[in-house]
Amino acid sequence: MRKTYLIIALILGAVLTALLIVKKNYDQSPEYNYLTAKLDIRKGNCRLVRVGTHTISPQEQAIEGVASKYGFKNVYIEKVSARERKGIDHYNETIEIYLSFRNGPDWKANYQHEVDSILKITVTLQPFIHINRNNGYKDQCSFI
């Protein structure tokens, strides 16, 4: 009989401990936290959350294409509280560990290299027009 009570007490203690761990992780951020990251990984909906202002560029679609190649989407949030920031950090850390298993340990450098090459290509392909002013004559334009 005592053995039964001991087993029930141990099971109850384990369940309460698990609930406290879940509550602790979920309290960090209502939207992004460790558990949300695990669920997103399971669903195949990985996101890397970037905090700060985001300017939309013409290359955005190409950059998101590279991100999807590596198995995630970029999400931008402008303002967060310190509590939300902590949850976002846990979320991103968990997602990055998964992405390291999926893409290899140097996936960040490879991703950044591809993004940089997209940005460099679009910058270098834009022509530079030099206008030469000829004292009252027609302007001469040349591409450099």
Helices and strands as residue ranges (DSSP letters): H 2-27, H 34-43, E 47-51, H 60-69, E 73-77, H 82-103, H 107-124, E 129-132, E 140-143
